[in-house]
Amino acid sequence: MSSSATAITNLLYIYAENIDAGRLEEAATLFRHATIRTRGGTALDEAGLLNLWRTNVKIYDDGTPRTKHVITNPILEIDDDAGLATCRSYYTVLQATSTLPLQVIAAGRYHDEFECAGEIWRFASRDYSMLDLVGDFSGHLMTAPSPAPEN
């Protein structure tokens, strides 16, 4: 795997690690130079994304949302000369709380664009709208989302 591919996939995994650790500010910082498209068609920046998470994600006494985001199947297309890349990936979110047994609560896809600034890869955009399968969100979000419509 090229150093660019490693740097880009590490961004995917650092995002998951920060969210699952309850470090919402650090997760949002990854999107400082990015535009995030939501399911409602809204375009958010870093501050808007952080506000969305703070408003909707339940954080427990241990400081975490009691989740594990598993990001798989990254399909990378990298143009090192132009300093641009895209990645399509899947995500699965697991959760367990004192009242909720371990279970899958969501599955969907991310479509990301990246840019290289200097020698550092960063998010340029994320399509955050592709939630395909919805489980029991009662322990995770203040209001449960609906799944994407079937085609």
C-alpha positions in Angstrom: 0.0 0.0 0.0 1.4 3.4 -0.9 2.1 6.0 1.7 -0.8 8.1 0.4 -3.2 5.1 0.7 -2.1 4.5 4.2 -2.5 8.2 5.2 -6.0 8.3 3.7 -7.2 5.1 5.2 -5.8 6.2 8.6 -8.0 9.2 8.4 -11.0 6.9 8.1 -9.9 4.9 11.1 -8.9 8.0 13.2 -12.4 9.4 12.7 -13.9 6.1 14.0 -11.5 6.0 16.9 -12.3 9.6 18.0 -16.1 9.2 17.7 -16.0 5.9 19.7 -13.8 7.5 22.4 -16.3 10.4 22.7 -13.7 12.9 21.3 -16.2 14.7 19.2 -14.1 17.9 18.9 -11.1 15.9 17.6 -13.3 14.0 15.1 -14.8 17.3 13.9 -11.3 18.8 13.5 -10.6 16.1 10.8 -13.2 17.9 8.7 -11.8 21.5 9.2 -11.2 21.9 5.4 -14.2 19.8 4.3 -17.8 20.1 3.4 -20.1 17.4 4.8 -23.3 16.6 3.0 -26.1 15.3 5.3 -29.2 13.2 4.6 -31.3 16.4 4.5 -29.1 17.8 1.8 -27.5 20.3 4.2 -23.8 21.1 3.7 -22.0 21.4 7.0 -18.6 22.6 8.0 -16.5 21.6 11.0 -18.6 23.7 13.5 -21.9 22.5 12.0 -20.8 18.9 12.2 -19.7 19.2 15.8 -23.0 20.9 16.7 -24.9 18.1 15.0 -23.0 15.5 17.1 -23.3 17.4 20.4 -27.0 17.9 19.8 -27.8 14.3 18.8 -25.2 11.8 20.1 -25.8 10.4 23.6 -22.6 10.4 25.7 -22.5 8.1 28.7 -20.8 8.5 32.1 -17.6 7.0 30.8 -17.4 9.9 28.3 -18.1 7.7 25.2 -21.2 6.9 23.1 -20.6 3.2 23.8 -20.2 2.5 20.1 -17.6 0.9 17.8 -17.6 2.2 14.2 -16.1 -0.4 11.9 -15.0 1.0 8.6 -14.4 -1.6 5.8 -14.0 -2.1 2.1 -12.2 1.1 1.3 -12.0 1.6 -2.5 -9.3 4.3 -3.1 -8.6 6.2 -6.2 -5.5 8.4 -5.7 -3.9 11.0 -8.0 -0.7 11.7 -6.2 0.4 14.2 -8.9 -2.8 16.3 -8.4 -2.9 15.7 -4.7 -6.5 14.5 -4.9 -8.2 11.2 -3.9 -11.6 9.6 -3.4 -12.6 6.7 -1.2 -15.8 4.8 -1.0 -16.2 2.7 2.1 -18.7 0.9 4.3 -19.4 1.5 7.9 -21.1 -0.6 10.6 -21.9 0.8 14.0 -22.1 -1.5 17.0 -23.3 -0.5 20.4 -23.7 -1.9 23.9 -24.9 -0.1 27.0 -26.0 -1.2 30.5 -29.5 -1.6 29.1 -28.8 -2.6 25.5 -26.9 -5.8 24.6 -24.2 -5.7 22.0 -25.8 -5.2 18.6 -25.4 -3.6 15.2 -27.3 -0.3 15.2 -26.4 1.1 11.7 -24.8 0.2 8.4 -24.1 2.5 5.5 -21.5 4.0 3.2 -19.2 7.0 3.2 -18.1 8.7 0.0 -15.1 10.8 0.8 -12.8 13.2 -1.2 -9.3 14.1 0.0 -6.7 16.6 -0.8 -3.1 16.8 -0.1 -1.9 20.1 1.5 1.8 20.2 1.6 2.5 16.5 2.4 -0.5 16.0 4.6 -3.7 14.3 3.4 -7.0 15.7 4.7 -10.7 15.4 4.2 -12.1 17.7 1.5 -15.7 16.4 1.5 -17.8 13.6 3.0 -21.2 12.4 1.9 -22.7 11.6 5.3 -26.1 10.8 3.9 -25.9 7.1 3.0 -27.4 5.3 6.0 -28.6 2.1 4.5 -29.7 -0.1 7.4 -31.1 1.2 10.8 -31.2 -0.8 14.0 -32.1 0.2 17.5 -30.8 3.8 17.9 -32.5 4.4 21.3 -29.1 4.2 23.1 -27.2 6.3 20.6 -29.1 9.3 19.2 -31.6 11.6 20.7 -33.9 10.9 17.7 -33.8 7.9 15.5 -33.1 8.4 11.8 -35.1 6.5 9.2 -33.3 4.2 6.7 -32.6 5.3 3.2 -35.5 4.6 0.9 -35.4 1.4 -1.1 -34.8 1.7 -4.8 
